[in-house]
Amino acid sequence: MPSRIKISVTILFSFGILFAQQSGVESSPNWLSVLPPLVAIILALVTRETLVSLFAGIWIGVTILKANLIDGFLTTLDTYLVGSLADTSHASIILFTLGFGGMIGVISANGGMRGIVDIAVRHTKTRKQGQVTTVIMGIIVFFDDYANTLLVGNMMRPITDRLRISREKLSYLVDSTAAPVASLAVISTWSIFQMSLLNGPYEQFGVTENPYITFLRSIPYSFYCLLTIVFILMNTITRREYGPMYKAERRAVLTGAVMQPGANPMADTSKIDSEDQFSTSSHWTNSIIPIIAVVLIAMLGLFITGKRALEAGMTPSIRNIIGGANSYAALMWGSYSAGIIAIIITVSKRLLPLQKAMNAWLNGARSMLLGCAVLILAWTLGKVSEDLNTAQFLVEISSGFLTPHILPAVIFLTASAISFSTGTSWATMSILVPIVMPMAMQLLQGTPNEVVASPIFVSTFAAILSGSVLGDHCSPISDTTILSSTASGSDHIDHVRTQLPYALTVGTIALFAGYLFIGFGGNLSISIMLGIILSFATLMIFGKPIRRNMKN
């Protein structure tokens, strides 16, 4: 790192710590609440040291809460970090990630991954085909974003490496299909969660419409999620890139280097790849069976846990079952069961002895450790931001000038800012829906059932959902962004840096062609068509083609 940057970083961190120690949190949230995530994000982008940057942000935040530097450091360790690990859902995600990594380690060691790559090489011979295949897989695995990210990233990484597709591009394709697809799906862990947030506001205002109907109506208004999928398809088909992604793809095409020199990948794939030498044979069934098992067992787990959660007298509908399901438990069942199945296949076919199969599982799990460490720190920073009322502060500064016409656009920007600052889209939705939707009910005229059917109300609800995903895609402290880097074996900061211009492009188009256009009475079909046209025009004007025979 250049000495000037080191000096700037030292000054930034020292200023944050000293100011935090001398400041306390007032009774109402203030601008200090955005300091910890802001410092963490700036440090991460400048130093490329994600772990150090996240810890610095946490330390500053806890110091603000405690108004004492030493107490802030100690409380960070014994309260906040321990609390993040003790959280049941967090522990489940860590265990699921380690279990999935273990399964990938086994099917790499038994030749199964090599068998899939061999088939893919015969049928996926171009960079365009490799990228389109990645996008299609991301759309097919729609029921959960975590499962989507880890499955598609790990599956496609060996294939995209051979096709000279940069790890940055792979992680972008994985990250930008997972959450948007899960958010738009008629039935998924996301959709059930999103519509359940409307229950409280609907009961408060006596709305009789089913929240699920409102969610279905909101899908066409989820402009960022819809346009992101459209943009990705256009991007892969036209093979045009711009910004840092162009440099990454040009490097991969010309030199074969899928990561830039000095990159620090979130997953140590060498621990997995080195296991290939243990098995001399390879067949695609050695890996496809465990992979299918992950999906099927996870879906079965959703059904079982959802059925158990049904209260007496409740109709066993898909909505009620999925709504009550424990997705974290289902994902863990899937990853560990699939790992056992992979080991049984490996040993029964005499591809590897049991000891080497278990070593392969452990090496696969170890490859995920850095990603898990970053996840824990990101969750901890999110908890610190929650205690500092970061989200409430951002809501307060945006609520004083709202009118029905600009309501969807302002809420879209607010949701993006909160998600970006806290690194979590679900928490952003949980905060905003109970606050914003009653506000919308009061701003709009008509009976409650008429209001919830209006384009302004529906687009405002969709703006929360889409804005949360946009902030997630831009934030280096987002759990889904971290998992995408981990699954794709990409340097995390490189992933954020290359994805950011694309996410902001689509977010800007969604803001103007979508939420502002609808807010001032625009037609929905025209809005979507305008968004598609602007996305295509952006690629054609700013994008440059990537070809194997490019000279400059």
Residue pairs with C-beta under 8 A, 6 or more apart in sequence:
1 9
1 47
5 46
5 47
8 46
9 43
9 46
9 47
12 39
12 42
12 43
13 39
13 43
13 56
16 35
16 36
16 39
16 56
16 60
17 59
17 60
17 63
17 69
19 35
20 32
20 35
20 60
20 61
20 63
20 64
20 69
20 72
21 63
21 67
21 68
21 69
21 72
22 67
23 32
23 64
23 67
24 64
24 67
25 32
25 33
25 64
25 65
25 388
25 389
28 389
29 388
29 389
29 390
29 392
29 393
29 396
30 393
31 393
32 64
32 388
33 385
33 388
33 389
33 390
33 392
33 393
34 390
34 393
34 394
34 421
35 60
35 61
35 64
36 57
36 58
36 60
36 61
36 64
36 381
36 384
36 385
36 388
36 390
37 57
37 381
37 385
37 390
37 420
37 421
37 422
37 423
37 477
38 421
39 53
39 56
39 57
39 60
40 53
40 54
40 56
40 57
40 58
40 381
40 476
40 477
41 53
41 57
41 420
41 475
41 476
41 477
43 49
43 52
43 53
43 56
43 57
44 50
44 53
44 54
44 476
44 477
44 493
44 496
45 476
45 493
45 496
45 497
47 53
48 264
48 491
48 493
50 374
50 476
50 492
50 493
51 373
51 374
51 377
53 476
54 374
54 377
54 378
54 380
54 381
54 477
55 76
55 377
57 381
57 384
57 477
58 76
58 80
58 81
58 377
58 380
58 381
58 384
59 72
59 73
59 76
60 72
61 381
61 384
61 385
61 387
61 388
62 72
62 73
62 75
62 76
62 79
62 80
62 384
63 69
63 71
63 72
63 73
64 72
64 388
65 72
65 75
65 384
65 387
65 388
66 72
66 75
76 380
80 380
80 383
80 384
81 376
81 377
81 380
83 380
83 383
84 90
84 376
84 377
84 379
84 380
84 383
85 91
85 94
85 376
87 379
88 328
89 328
90 375
90 376
90 379
92 328
92 329
92 331
92 332
93 146
93 328
93 331
93 375
93 479
94 372
94 375
94 376
95 332
95 336
96 146
96 328
96 331
96 332
96 335
97 146
97 150
97 368
97 371
97 372
97 375
97 483
97 486
98 365
98 368
98 372
99 332
99 335
99 336
99 339
99 365
100 150
100 151
100 154
100 294
100 335
100 368
101 267
101 364
101 365
101 366
101 367
101 368
102 335
102 336
102 339
102 361
102 362
102 364
102 365
103 290
103 294
103 335
103 338
103 339
103 342
103 361
103 364
104 113
104 154
104 272
104 364
104 367
105 271
105 272
105 275
105 360
105 361
105 362
105 363
105 364
105 365
105 367
106 290
106 339
106 342
106 343
106 346
106 357
106 360
106 361
106 364
107 113
107 286
107 287
107 290
107 291
107 342
108 114
108 272
108 273
108 275
108 276
108 360
108 364
109 272
109 275
109 276
109 278
109 279
109 346
109 352
109 356
109 357
109 360
109 363
110 278
110 279
110 286
110 287
110 342
110 345
110 346
110 349
110 351
110 352
110 357
110 360
111 276
111 279
111 280
111 281
111 282
111 283
111 286
111 351
112 282
112 283
112 284
112 285
112 286
112 287
112 288
112 290
112 342
112 345
113 158
113 276
113 287
114 158
114 276
114 282
115 282
115 283
115 284
115 285
115 286
115 287
116 155
116 158
116 159
116 284
116 287
116 288
117 158
117 159
117 162
118 282
118 284
119 284
120 130
120 133
120 159
121 159
121 162
123 129
124 130
124 133
124 159
124 163
126 163
127 163
127 164
127 165
127 239
127 253
127 546
127 548
128 236
128 237
128 239
130 156
130 159
130 160
130 163
130 165
131 160
131 165
131 169
131 173
131 236
132 233
132 236
132 237
133 156
133 159
134 152
134 156
134 160
134 170
134 173
134 174
134 177
135 173
135 177
135 232
135 233
135 236
137 151
137 152
137 155
137 156
138 148
138 152
138 173
138 174
138 177
138 178
138 181
139 177
139 181
139 229
141 147
141 148
141 151
141 152
141 181
141 295
142 148
142 181
142 182
142 185
142 188
143 182
143 185
143 187
143 188
143 189
143 298
143 299
143 302
144 182
144 188
144 189
144 190
144 298
144 327
144 331
145 178
145 179
145 181
145 182
145 189
145 190
145 480
146 178
146 331
146 480
146 483
147 294
147 295
147 298
147 331
147 334
148 174
148 177
148 178
148 181
148 182
149 174
149 175
149 178
149 480
149 483
149 484
149 487
150 483
150 486
150 487
151 291
151 294
151 295
151 487
152 174
152 177
152 178
152 487
153 170
153 171
153 174
153 484
153 486
153 487
153 488
153 489
154 487
155 291
156 170
156 174
157 167
157 170
157 269
157 487
157 488
157 489
160 167
160 169
160 170
160 258
161 167
161 258
164 252
164 253
164 256
164 258
164 548
165 249
165 252
165 258
166 245
166 248
166 249
166 251
166 252
166 258
166 259
167 258
167 259
167 263
167 265
167 488
167 489
167 490
167 491
167 494
167 495
168 244
168 245
168 248
168 249
168 259
168 490
168 491
168 494
168 495
168 498
168 499
169 241
169 245
169 248
169 249
169 252
169 498
170 488
170 490
171 484
171 485
171 487
171 488
171 490
171 495
171 499
172 245
172 495
172 498
172 499
172 502
173 232
173 236
174 484
174 487
174 488
175 473
175 480
175 481
175 484
175 495
175 499
176 228
176 232
176 473
176 499
176 502
176 503
177 229
177 232
178 480
178 484
179 190
179 225
179 425
179 469
179 472
179 473
179 480
180 224
180 225
180 226
180 228
180 229
180 469
181 225
181 229
182 188
182 189
182 190
182 191
183 190
183 191
183 194
183 222
183 225
183 465
183 466
183 469
184 191
184 219
184 222
184 225
184 226
184 229
185 191
186 216
187 318
187 319
187 322
188 322
189 302
189 322
189 325
189 327
191 215
192 319
192 322
192 323
192 325
193 426
193 429
194 215
194 429
194 465
195 211
195 212
195 214
195 215
196 211
196 323
197 429
197 430
197 433
197 434
198 211
198 214
198 215
198 433
198 437
198 461
199 211
200 434
201 207
201 433
201 434
201 437
201 438
201 441
202 209
202 211
202 452
204 438
205 438
205 441
205 448
206 448
207 448
207 449
207 452
208 449
209 449
209 452
209 453
212 319
214 452
214 458
214 461
217 453
217 458
218 458
218 459
218 461
218 462
218 465
219 226
219 462
220 226
220 524
220 528
221 408
221 455
221 458
221 459
221 461
221 462
221 463
221 514
221 518
221 524
222 462
222 465
222 466
223 462
223 466
223 509
223 510
223 513
223 514
223 515
223 527
223 528
223 531
224 412
224 466
224 467
224 469
224 470
224 506
224 507
224 510
224 514
225 465
225 466
225 469
226 528
226 531
227 506
227 509
227 510
227 514
227 531
227 532
227 535
228 469
228 473
228 503
228 506
230 531
230 532
230 535
231 502
231 505
231 506
231 535
231 539
234 535
234 536
234 539
235 241
235 502
235 539
235 543
238 539
238 540
238 543
238 545
239 545
239 546
239 547
240 539
240 540
240 543
240 544
240 545
240 546
241 249
241 250
241 543
241 544
241 546
242 501
242 539
242 542
242 543
242 544
243 498
243 501
243 502
243 542
244 494
244 497
244 498
244 501
245 498
245 499
245 501
245 502
246 543
246 544
246 546
248 260
248 494
248 498
249 546
250 546
250 550
251 257
251 260
252 258
253 546
253 547
253 548
253 550
254 550
259 265
259 490
259 491
259 494
260 491
260 494
263 490
263 491
263 494
264 491
264 492
265 485
265 489
265 490
265 491
266 370
266 371
266 374
266 482
266 485
266 486
266 489
266 490
266 491
266 492
267 367
267 368
267 370
267 371
267 485
267 486
267 487
267 488
267 489
268 366
268 367
268 370
269 367
269 489
271 363
271 364
271 366
271 367
272 363
272 364
272 367
274 363
275 359
275 360
275 363
278 352
278 356
278 360
279 346
279 351
279 352
281 351
285 345
286 342
286 345
286 346
286 349
286 351
287 342
289 341
289 342
289 345
290 338
290 339
290 341
290 342
290 345
291 338
293 334
293 337
293 338
293 341
294 334
294 335
294 337
294 338
295 334
296 334
297 330
297 333
297 334
297 337
297 338
298 330
298 331
298 333
298 334
299 330
300 330
300 333
301 325
301 326
301 329
301 330
301 331
301 333
301 334
302 321
302 322
302 325
302 327
302 330
303 321
303 325
304 330
305 324
305 325
305 326
305 329
305 330
306 320
306 321
306 322
306 323
306 324
306 325
306 326
307 316
307 321
308 324
309 324
309 325
309 326
310 316
310 320
310 321
310 324
314 320
339 361
342 361
343 354
343 357
343 358
343 361
345 351
346 352
346 357
346 360
347 353
347 354
347 357
352 360
368 486
370 486
371 482
371 483
371 485
371 486
374 482
374 492
375 479
375 482
375 483
378 423
378 477
378 478
378 479
378 482
379 479
381 422
381 423
381 477
382 422
382 423
382 424
382 427
382 477
385 391
385 421
385 422
386 422
386 427
390 418
390 421
390 422
391 418
391 421
391 422
391 427
391 428
391 431
391 432
392 431
394 414
394 417
394 418
394 421
395 414
395 418
395 431
395 432
395 435
395 436
398 410
398 411
398 413
398 414
399 439
401 410
402 410
402 439
402 443
403 443
404 443
404 444
404 456
404 519
405 519
405 520
406 516
406 519
407 440
407 443
407 456
407 460
407 519
408 456
408 459
408 460
408 462
408 463
408 514
408 515
408 516
408 518
408 519
409 463
409 511
409 515
409 516
409 519
411 432
411 436
411 460
411 463
411 464
411 467
412 463
412 464
412 466
412 467
412 470
412 510
412 511
412 515
413 467
413 511
414 432
414 467
415 428
415 429
415 432
415 463
415 464
415 465
415 466
415 467
415 468
415 470
415 471
416 467
416 468
416 470
416 471
416 474
416 507
417 471
418 428
418 431
418 432
418 468
418 471
419 425
419 428
419 467
419 468
419 469
419 470
419 471
419 472
419 475
419 478
420 471
420 472
420 474
420 475
421 471
421 475
422 428
422 477
423 472
423 475
423 477
423 478
423 479
423 481
424 472
424 478
424 479
425 468
425 469
425 471
425 472
425 478
425 480
426 468
428 464
428 467
428 468
428 471
429 464
429 465
429 468
432 464
432 468
433 461
433 464
436 460
436 464
437 457
437 460
437 461
440 451
440 456
440 457
440 460
440 461
441 448
441 451
441 452
441 457
444 451
444 454
444 456
444 457
445 451
446 454
451 457
452 458
455 518
455 524
456 518
456 519
459 514
459 515
459 518
459 519
463 515
466 510
470 503
470 506
470 507
470 510
471 478
472 478
472 480
472 481
473 481
473 499
473 503
474 496
474 499
474 500
474 503
474 504
474 507
475 481
475 496
476 492
476 493
476 496
481 492
481 495
481 496
481 499
482 492
484 490
484 495
485 491
485 492
485 495
488 495
505 535
505 538
506 535
509 531
509 534
509 535
509 538
510 531
513 527
513 530
513 531
513 534
514 527
514 531
517 526
517 527
517 530
518 524
518 527
